[in-house]
């Protein structure tokens, strides 16, 4: 049975009236109020089974006498905390736990032969003698808390330890007069001495005599300069805010937990433990020497240890003191310049923020995670061998010398390593190598990499100006190469690629300004690169003839990018009626020159300027078209973004372009006419086509159309253009200044399935 009173007036009177009903009460809690000695006498007689009594923030005694005697033959736990009383006596033969914390009595008398735990914390009026006499009557005491009892001296502590030979737990924090001189605590297991100004390096002798000590806390002992302990059973130690601590040596085989924080003067740390598995040190700015003899250490974290020297490599090696280390964090250690070690167990390594690190030489066969963020001065990297599957060195722009040996490596990212001139990459399973913006990488490096990494499937060499024909010839060794990016290079001829990369599926040649027109002629035959599907010629200087040859004759391509090609003219694909025994549609691709020629175009819609097909097709190209006339174009996506000389786009052969699903003509500022009839087209982008005047769309599967910022003259033009788009769900007409709010209703009526209409008008 339990009973609790909180802020109840007249608790004593209520208890007196109900005492006959509380004979089986076992636990009583009283919070706030006032109690006299007669109340405790009543509890002794009326509640014989009471074993737990807690009194908090209560005035004890009467106006005439502030003396209280608590007697109870069965009470086991007594808590009298934050109470006001002058003198208190406790006579409880079975009492095991007594707490008088934050109670302002000046005198205490105890007669508790079985008392095991005594708490005098923050009893600042209790004299040194009072504590000594109280403890002397409790010879079986095992735990004592005298924290913030400012009168406690070494002499009192010596007497207590003599009178209480079984004392195992002691908290003497905030006792400025304690230095442990002459104190012997042979069976002590837990000791707290936080904020003890008297604890210095000379106190370590007394601690060394505590042979059974398991846990010690020395936080904020500001005069402590050196801690040297050799304790067989010590498991935990805490040293926080010890600002003058310079040296810490722990020869403790059972040590499992070390807390050392904000010890800004700590220079030397020597730890020997067979049980320690994790060690974390943060913001130890003066730590220069670390010695570890921890055969079972698995995790080591050193963060913002700015004075840590290169000698740490000796500790981390297999021959050092951590042979089982598998996770290492060395972050923001600014004095670290070189890291060289061998480890067969290390799996995770983070060097984030080591901004002065210049050289890394690692032989970690099981390394699986490697982080180098912020290592901006790194120049030499040797990882041989390592167990990494991927490596990103693009965040280390000054690397000049690189060596990698990784049997499991599948991806290497060197983007932005502009100073890299020597790369020895031996990774037989490597499938992806990104060396874009490695401006110092030459043909020799490429030859070495291709010889040692025959499994490469994706090779990115964008902005590698030193890579030339000799290097590209070495790509013959890459029998599985399917993606090649040579953007922003000085290539003039593609023959080495055609000869070496027969399985290529993706070829990117963005901004290859020096590429000759004739370099692409071989692509018009599907035997040159029979598996090629994607081609990107954006931002180049290729002529209109070269581009028309690719778009017209490379019918096997599925994705083509010609963004920003200033020489690209009109695109006109339309049906040419030819007799065929199988009644098939022939198709023709025509690129109209910007010569202003006019004529009549069959089925031209009202409002669109008429013209006829007057473009003269070269004999060689015409021959190729006729050979492929019976086959549809496999093109699925076409991007012609920002082509200033493109004025007309007509795709009217629905059979030949039955696979075209995505067309982007945005930012083509001179585009005036768009006529499209494609059965599979689902996405059309005409954003920022500011000269657009004529729009005809017959695409029954079109889902998304963007006219944002285009010069759509009237809402009728939009309505007419969308009549053949029965599946349209998204229409973007933002910033179309000639379409007003009242026109939106008509637009929605023209597209019954429209779900999203994006407009700038309210």
JONOR-V746266 format. One record per residue. N is the residue number from 1. RES is the residue in one letter. PHI is phi as a letter, one per 30 degrees, with the letter a starting at -180 (NA if undefined). Layout:
BEGIN
n=N res=RES phi=PHI
n=N res=RES phi=PHI
END
This chain:
BEGIN
n=1 res=X phi=NA
n=2 res=X phi=b
n=3 res=X phi=b
n=4 res=X phi=b
n=5 res=X phi=c
n=6 res=X phi=b
n=7 res=X phi=h
n=8 res=X phi=c
n=9 res=X phi=d
n=10 res=X phi=i
n=11 res=X phi=e
n=12 res=X phi=d
n=13 res=X phi=d
n=14 res=X phi=d
n=15 res=X phi=d
n=16 res=X phi=d
n=17 res=X phi=d
n=18 res=X phi=c
n=19 res=X phi=d
n=20 res=X phi=d
n=21 res=X phi=c
n=22 res=X phi=c
n=23 res=X phi=d
n=24 res=X phi=c
n=25 res=X phi=d
n=26 res=X phi=c
n=27 res=X phi=b
n=28 res=X phi=b
n=29 res=X phi=b
n=30 res=X phi=b
n=31 res=X phi=b
n=32 res=X phi=i
n=33 res=X phi=k
n=34 res=X phi=b
n=35 res=X phi=b
n=36 res=X phi=c
n=37 res=X phi=d
n=38 res=X phi=d
n=39 res=X phi=d
n=40 res=X phi=d
n=41 res=X phi=d
n=42 res=X phi=d
n=43 res=X phi=d
n=44 res=X phi=d
n=45 res=X phi=c
n=46 res=X phi=c
n=47 res=X phi=b
n=48 res=X phi=d
n=49 res=X phi=c
n=50 res=X phi=d
n=51 res=X phi=b
n=52 res=X phi=b
n=53 res=X phi=b
n=54 res=X phi=b
n=55 res=X phi=b
n=56 res=X phi=b
n=57 res=X phi=h
n=58 res=X phi=b
n=59 res=X phi=d
n=60 res=X phi=c
n=61 res=X phi=j
n=62 res=X phi=b
n=63 res=X phi=d
n=64 res=X phi=c
n=65 res=X phi=b
n=66 res=X phi=c
n=67 res=X phi=c
n=68 res=X phi=b
n=69 res=X phi=c
n=70 res=X phi=c
n=71 res=X phi=b
n=72 res=X phi=a
n=73 res=X phi=d
n=74 res=X phi=c
n=75 res=X phi=d
n=76 res=X phi=c
n=77 res=X phi=b
n=78 res=X phi=b
n=79 res=X phi=b
n=80 res=X phi=b
n=81 res=X phi=c
n=82 res=X phi=h
n=83 res=X phi=c
n=84 res=X phi=c
n=85 res=X phi=a
n=86 res=X phi=d
n=87 res=X phi=b
n=88 res=X phi=b
n=89 res=X phi=b
n=90 res=X phi=b
n=91 res=X phi=b
n=92 res=X phi=b
n=93 res=X phi=d
n=94 res=X phi=c
n=95 res=X phi=d
n=96 res=X phi=c
n=97 res=X phi=b
n=98 res=X phi=b
n=99 res=X phi=b
n=100 res=X phi=c
n=101 res=X phi=d
n=102 res=X phi=h
n=103 res=X phi=c
n=104 res=X phi=c
n=105 res=X phi=d
n=106 res=X phi=c
n=107 res=X phi=b
n=108 res=X phi=b
n=109 res=X phi=b
n=110 res=X phi=b
n=111 res=X phi=b
n=112 res=X phi=b
n=113 res=X phi=d
n=114 res=X phi=c
n=115 res=X phi=d
n=116 res=X phi=c
n=117 res=X phi=b
n=118 res=X phi=b
n=119 res=X phi=b
n=120 res=X phi=c
n=121 res=X phi=d
n=122 res=X phi=i
n=123 res=X phi=c
n=124 res=X phi=d
n=125 res=X phi=c
n=126 res=X phi=d
n=127 res=X phi=d
n=128 res=X phi=e
n=129 res=X phi=d
n=130 res=X phi=d
n=131 res=X phi=d
n=132 res=X phi=d
n=133 res=X phi=d
n=134 res=X phi=d
n=135 res=X phi=d
n=136 res=X phi=d
n=137 res=X phi=c
n=138 res=X phi=b
n=139 res=X phi=d
n=140 res=X phi=c
n=141 res=X phi=e
n=142 res=X phi=c
n=143 res=X phi=b
n=144 res=X phi=b
n=145 res=X phi=c
n=146 res=X phi=b
n=147 res=X phi=d
n=148 res=X phi=i
n=149 res=X phi=c
n=150 res=X phi=d
n=151 res=X phi=d
n=152 res=X phi=d
n=153 res=X phi=b
n=154 res=X phi=d
n=155 res=X phi=d
n=156 res=X phi=d
n=157 res=X phi=d
n=158 res=X phi=d
n=159 res=X phi=d
n=160 res=X phi=d
n=161 res=X phi=d
n=162 res=X phi=d
n=163 res=X phi=d
n=164 res=X phi=b
n=165 res=X phi=d
n=166 res=X phi=c
n=167 res=X phi=d
n=168 res=X phi=c
n=169 res=X phi=b
n=170 res=X phi=b
n=171 res=X phi=c
n=172 res=X phi=c
n=173 res=X phi=d
n=174 res=X phi=h
n=175 res=X phi=c
n=176 res=X phi=d
n=177 res=X phi=c
n=178 res=X phi=c
n=179 res=X phi=b
n=180 res=X phi=i
n=181 res=X phi=d
n=182 res=X phi=i
n=183 res=X phi=d
n=184 res=X phi=b
n=185 res=X phi=b
n=186 res=X phi=d
n=187 res=X phi=c
n=188 res=X phi=d
n=189 res=X phi=c
n=190 res=X phi=b
n=191 res=X phi=b
n=192 res=X phi=c
n=193 res=X phi=b
n=194 res=X phi=d
n=195 res=X phi=h
n=196 res=X phi=c
n=197 res=X phi=d
n=198 res=X phi=d
n=199 res=X phi=d
n=200 res=X phi=b
n=201 res=X phi=d
n=202 res=X phi=d
n=203 res=X phi=d
n=204 res=X phi=d
n=205 res=X phi=d
n=206 res=X phi=d
n=207 res=X phi=d
n=208 res=X phi=d
n=209 res=X phi=d
n=210 res=X phi=d
n=211 res=X phi=d
n=212 res=X phi=c
n=213 res=X phi=d
n=214 res=X phi=c
n=215 res=X phi=b
n=216 res=X phi=b
n=217 res=X phi=b
n=218 res=X phi=b
n=219 res=X phi=d
n=220 res=X phi=h
n=221 res=X phi=d
n=222 res=X phi=d
n=223 res=X phi=c
n=224 res=X phi=d
n=225 res=X phi=c
n=226 res=X phi=b
n=227 res=X phi=b
n=228 res=X phi=b
n=229 res=X phi=b
n=230 res=X phi=b
n=231 res=X phi=b
n=232 res=X phi=d
n=233 res=X phi=c
n=234 res=X phi=d
n=235 res=X phi=c
n=236 res=X phi=b
n=237 res=X phi=b
n=238 res=X phi=b
n=239 res=X phi=b
n=240 res=X phi=c
n=241 res=X phi=i
n=242 res=X phi=c
n=243 res=X phi=d
n=244 res=X phi=c
n=245 res=X phi=d
n=246 res=X phi=c
n=247 res=X phi=b
n=248 res=X phi=b
n=249 res=X phi=b
n=250 res=X phi=b
n=251 res=X phi=c
n=252 res=X phi=b
n=253 res=X phi=d
n=254 res=X phi=c
n=255 res=X phi=d
n=256 res=X phi=b
n=257 res=X phi=b
n=258 res=X phi=b
n=259 res=X phi=c
n=260 res=X phi=b
n=261 res=X phi=b
n=262 res=X phi=h
n=263 res=X phi=c
n=264 res=X phi=d
n=265 res=X phi=c
n=266 res=X phi=d
n=267 res=X phi=c
n=268 res=X phi=b
n=269 res=X phi=b
n=270 res=X phi=b
n=271 res=X phi=b
n=272 res=X phi=b
n=273 res=X phi=a
n=274 res=X phi=d
n=275 res=X phi=c
n=276 res=X phi=d
n=277 res=X phi=c
n=278 res=X phi=b
n=279 res=X phi=b
n=280 res=X phi=b
n=281 res=X phi=b
n=282 res=X phi=b
n=283 res=X phi=h
n=284 res=X phi=c
n=285 res=X phi=d
n=286 res=X phi=c
n=287 res=X phi=d
n=288 res=X phi=c
n=289 res=X phi=b
n=290 res=X phi=b
n=291 res=X phi=b
n=292 res=X phi=b
n=293 res=X phi=b
n=294 res=X phi=b
n=295 res=X phi=d
n=296 res=X phi=c
n=297 res=X phi=d
n=298 res=X phi=c
n=299 res=X phi=b
n=300 res=X phi=b
n=301 res=X phi=b
n=302 res=X phi=b
n=303 res=X phi=c
n=304 res=X phi=h
n=305 res=X phi=c
n=306 res=X phi=d
n=307 res=X phi=c
n=308 res=X phi=d
n=309 res=X phi=c
n=310 res=X phi=d
n=311 res=X phi=d
n=312 res=X phi=d
n=313 res=X phi=d
n=314 res=X phi=d
n=315 res=X phi=d
n=316 res=X phi=d
n=317 res=X phi=d
n=318 res=X phi=e
n=319 res=X phi=d
n=320 res=X phi=d
n=321 res=X phi=c
n=322 res=X phi=b
n=323 res=X phi=d
n=324 res=X phi=c
n=325 res=X phi=d
n=326 res=X phi=b
n=327 res=X phi=b
n=328 res=X phi=b
n=329 res=X phi=b
n=330 res=X phi=b
n=331 res=X phi=c
n=332 res=X phi=h
n=333 res=X phi=c
n=334 res=X phi=d
n=335 res=X phi=d
n=336 res=X phi=d
n=337 res=X phi=c
n=338 res=X phi=b
n=339 res=X phi=b
n=340 res=X phi=b
n=341 res=X phi=a
n=342 res=X phi=b
n=343 res=X phi=b
n=344 res=X phi=c
n=345 res=X phi=c
n=346 res=X phi=d
n=347 res=X phi=c
n=348 res=X phi=b
n=349 res=X phi=b
n=350 res=X phi=b
n=351 res=X phi=c
n=352 res=X phi=e
n=353 res=X phi=i
n=354 res=X phi=d
n=355 res=X phi=d
n=356 res=X phi=c
n=357 res=X phi=d
n=358 res=X phi=c
n=359 res=X phi=b
n=360 res=X phi=b
n=361 res=X phi=b
n=362 res=X phi=b
n=363 res=X phi=b
n=364 res=X phi=b
n=365 res=X phi=d
n=366 res=X phi=c
n=367 res=X phi=d
n=368 res=X phi=c
n=369 res=X phi=b
n=370 res=X phi=b
n=371 res=X phi=c
n=372 res=X phi=b
n=373 res=X phi=e
n=374 res=X phi=i
n=375 res=X phi=d
n=376 res=X phi=d
n=377 res=X phi=c
n=378 res=X phi=d
n=379 res=X phi=c
n=380 res=X phi=b
n=381 res=X phi=b
n=382 res=X phi=b
n=383 res=X phi=b
n=384 res=X phi=b
n=385 res=X phi=c
n=386 res=X phi=b
n=387 res=X phi=c
n=388 res=X phi=d
n=389 res=X phi=c
n=390 res=X phi=b
n=391 res=X phi=b
n=392 res=X phi=c
n=393 res=X phi=c
n=394 res=X phi=d
n=395 res=X phi=d
n=396 res=X phi=c
n=397 res=X phi=d
n=398 res=X phi=c
n=399 res=X phi=d
n=400 res=X phi=c
n=401 res=X phi=b
n=402 res=X phi=b
n=403 res=X phi=b
n=404 res=X phi=b
n=405 res=X phi=b
n=406 res=X phi=b
n=407 res=X phi=d
n=408 res=X phi=c
n=409 res=X phi=d
n=410 res=X phi=c
n=411 res=X phi=b
n=412 res=X phi=b
n=413 res=X phi=c
n=414 res=X phi=c
n=415 res=X phi=e
n=416 res=X phi=i
n=417 res=X phi=d
n=418 res=X phi=d
n=419 res=X phi=c
n=420 res=X phi=d
n=421 res=X phi=c
n=422 res=X phi=b
n=423 res=X phi=b
n=424 res=X phi=c
n=425 res=X phi=c
n=426 res=X phi=c
n=427 res=X phi=b
n=428 res=X phi=d
n=429 res=X phi=c
n=430 res=X phi=d
n=431 res=X phi=c
n=432 res=X phi=b
n=433 res=X phi=b
n=434 res=X phi=c
n=435 res=X phi=c
n=436 res=X phi=d
n=437 res=X phi=i
n=438 res=X phi=d
n=439 res=X phi=d
n=440 res=X phi=c
n=441 res=X phi=d
n=442 res=X phi=c
n=443 res=X phi=d
n=444 res=X phi=d
n=445 res=X phi=d
n=446 res=X phi=d
n=447 res=X phi=d
n=448 res=X phi=d
n=449 res=X phi=d
n=450 res=X phi=d
n=451 res=X phi=d
n=452 res=X phi=c
n=453 res=X phi=b
n=454 res=X phi=d
n=455 res=X phi=c
n=456 res=X phi=d
n=457 res=X phi=c
n=458 res=X phi=b
n=459 res=X phi=b
n=460 res=X phi=c
n=461 res=X phi=b
n=462 res=X phi=d
n=463 res=X phi=h
n=464 res=X phi=c
n=465 res=X phi=d
n=466 res=X phi=d
n=467 res=X phi=d
n=468 res=X phi=b
n=469 res=X phi=e
n=470 res=X phi=d
n=471 res=X phi=d
n=472 res=X phi=d
n=473 res=X phi=d
n=474 res=X phi=d
n=475 res=X phi=d
n=476 res=X phi=e
n=477 res=X phi=d
n=478 res=X phi=c
n=479 res=X phi=d
n=480 res=X phi=c
n=481 res=X phi=d
n=482 res=X phi=b
n=483 res=X phi=b
n=484 res=X phi=b
n=485 res=X phi=b
n=486 res=X phi=c
n=487 res=X phi=d
n=488 res=X phi=h
n=489 res=X phi=c
n=490 res=X phi=c
n=491 res=X phi=d
n=492 res=X phi=c
n=493 res=X phi=b
n=494 res=X phi=c
n=495 res=X phi=e
n=496 res=X phi=e
n=497 res=X phi=d
n=498 res=X phi=d
n=499 res=X phi=d
n=500 res=X phi=c
n=501 res=X phi=c
n=502 res=X phi=d
n=503 res=X phi=c
n=504 res=X phi=d
n=505 res=X phi=c
n=506 res=X phi=b
n=507 res=X phi=b
n=508 res=X phi=c
n=509 res=X phi=b
n=510 res=X phi=d
n=511 res=X phi=h
n=512 res=X phi=d
n=513 res=X phi=d
n=514 res=X phi=c
n=515 res=X phi=d
n=516 res=X phi=d
n=517 res=X phi=d
n=518 res=X phi=d
n=519 res=X phi=d
n=520 res=X phi=c
n=521 res=X phi=d
n=522 res=X phi=d
n=523 res=X phi=d
n=524 res=X phi=d
n=525 res=X phi=c
n=526 res=X phi=d
n=527 res=X phi=c
n=528 res=X phi=d
n=529 res=X phi=b
n=530 res=X phi=d
n=531 res=X phi=c
n=532 res=X phi=d
n=533 res=X phi=b
n=534 res=X phi=b
n=535 res=X phi=b
n=536 res=X phi=b
n=537 res=X phi=c
n=538 res=X phi=d
n=539 res=X phi=h
n=540 res=X phi=c
n=541 res=X phi=c
n=542 res=X phi=d
n=543 res=X phi=d
n=544 res=X phi=d
n=545 res=X phi=d
n=546 res=X phi=d
n=547 res=X phi=d
n=548 res=X phi=d
n=549 res=X phi=d
n=550 res=X phi=d
n=551 res=X phi=d
n=552 res=X phi=d
n=553 res=X phi=c
n=554 res=X phi=d
n=555 res=X phi=d
n=556 res=X phi=d
n=557 res=X phi=d
n=558 res=X phi=c
n=559 res=X phi=b
n=560 res=X phi=b
n=561 res=X phi=b
n=562 res=X phi=b
n=563 res=X phi=d
n=564 res=X phi=i
n=565 res=X phi=d
n=566 res=X phi=d
n=567 res=X phi=c
n=568 res=X phi=d
n=569 res=X phi=c
n=570 res=X phi=d
n=571 res=X phi=c
n=572 res=X phi=b
n=573 res=X phi=c
n=574 res=X phi=b
n=575 res=X phi=d
n=576 res=X phi=c
n=577 res=X phi=d
n=578 res=X phi=b
n=579 res=X phi=d
n=580 res=X phi=b
n=581 res=X phi=d
n=582 res=X phi=c
n=583 res=X phi=h
n=584 res=X phi=c
n=585 res=X phi=d
n=586 res=X phi=d
n=587 res=X phi=b
n=588 res=X phi=b
n=589 res=X phi=c
n=590 res=X phi=b
n=591 res=X phi=c
n=592 res=X phi=d
n=593 res=X phi=d
n=594 res=X phi=d
n=595 res=X phi=c
n=596 res=X phi=i
n=597 res=X phi=d
n=598 res=X phi=b
n=599 res=X phi=a
n=600 res=X phi=b
n=601 res=X phi=c
n=602 res=X phi=e
n=603 res=X phi=i
n=604 res=X phi=d
n=605 res=X phi=d
n=606 res=X phi=e
n=607 res=X phi=j
n=608 res=X phi=c
n=609 res=X phi=d
n=610 res=X phi=c
n=611 res=X phi=a
n=612 res=X phi=b
n=613 res=X phi=d
n=614 res=X phi=c
n=615 res=X phi=d
n=616 res=X phi=d
n=617 res=X phi=d
n=618 res=X phi=e
n=619 res=X phi=e
n=620 res=X phi=d
n=621 res=X phi=d
n=622 res=X phi=e
n=623 res=X phi=d
n=624 res=X phi=d
n=625 res=X phi=e
n=626 res=X phi=d
n=627 res=X phi=d
n=628 res=X phi=c
n=629 res=X phi=d
n=630 res=X phi=d
n=631 res=X phi=c
n=632 res=X phi=d
n=633 res=X phi=d
n=634 res=X phi=d
n=635 res=X phi=e
n=636 res=X phi=c
n=637 res=X phi=b
n=638 res=X phi=b
n=639 res=X phi=c
n=640 res=X phi=b
n=641 res=X phi=d
n=642 res=X phi=i
n=643 res=X phi=c
n=644 res=X phi=d
n=645 res=X phi=c
n=646 res=X phi=c
n=647 res=X phi=c
n=648 res=X phi=b
n=649 res=X phi=b
n=650 res=X phi=b
n=651 res=X phi=b
n=652 res=X phi=c
n=653 res=X phi=c
n=654 res=X phi=d
n=655 res=X phi=d
n=656 res=X phi=d
n=657 res=X phi=c
n=658 res=X phi=d
n=659 res=X phi=c
n=660 res=X phi=d
n=661 res=X phi=b
n=662 res=X phi=b
n=663 res=X phi=b
n=664 res=X phi=b
n=665 res=X phi=c
n=666 res=X phi=d
n=667 res=X phi=i
n=668 res=X phi=d
n=669 res=X phi=d
n=670 res=X phi=c
n=671 res=X phi=d
n=672 res=X phi=c
n=673 res=X phi=b
n=674 res=X phi=b
n=675 res=X phi=b
n=676 res=X phi=b
n=677 res=X phi=b
n=678 res=X phi=b
n=679 res=X phi=d
n=680 res=X phi=c
n=681 res=X phi=d
n=682 res=X phi=c
n=683 res=X phi=b
n=684 res=X phi=b
n=685 res=X phi=c
n=686 res=X phi=b
n=687 res=X phi=d
n=688 res=X phi=h
n=689 res=X phi=d
n=690 res=X phi=d
n=691 res=X phi=c
n=692 res=X phi=d
n=693 res=X phi=b
n=694 res=X phi=b
n=695 res=X phi=b
n=696 res=X phi=b
n=697 res=X phi=b
n=698 res=X phi=b
n=699 res=X phi=b
n=700 res=X phi=d
n=701 res=X phi=c
n=702 res=X phi=d
n=703 res=X phi=c
n=704 res=X phi=b
n=705 res=X phi=b
n=706 res=X phi=c
n=707 res=X phi=c
n=708 res=X phi=e
n=709 res=X phi=i
n=710 res=X phi=d
n=711 res=X phi=d
n=712 res=X phi=d
n=713 res=X phi=d
n=714 res=X phi=b
n=715 res=X phi=d
n=716 res=X phi=d
n=717 res=X phi=d
n=718 res=X phi=d
n=719 res=X phi=d
n=720 res=X phi=d
n=721 res=X phi=d
n=722 res=X phi=c
n=723 res=X phi=d
n=724 res=X phi=c
n=725 res=X phi=c
n=726 res=X phi=d
n=727 res=X phi=c
n=728 res=X phi=d
n=729 res=X phi=c
n=730 res=X phi=b
n=731 res=X phi=b
n=732 res=X phi=c
n=733 res=X phi=b
n=734 res=X phi=d
n=735 res=X phi=i
n=736 res=X phi=c
n=737 res=X phi=d
n=738 res=X phi=c
n=739 res=X phi=c
n=740 res=X phi=c
n=741 res=X phi=d
n=742 res=X phi=d
n=743 res=X phi=d
n=744 res=X phi=d
n=745 res=X phi=d
n=746 res=X phi=d
n=747 res=X phi=d
n=748 res=X phi=d
n=749 res=X phi=d
n=750 res=X phi=d
n=751 res=X phi=b
n=752 res=X phi=d
n=753 res=X phi=c
n=754 res=X phi=d
n=755 res=X phi=c
n=756 res=X phi=b
n=757 res=X phi=c
n=758 res=X phi=c
n=759 res=X phi=b
n=760 res=X phi=d
n=761 res=X phi=d
n=762 res=X phi=d
END
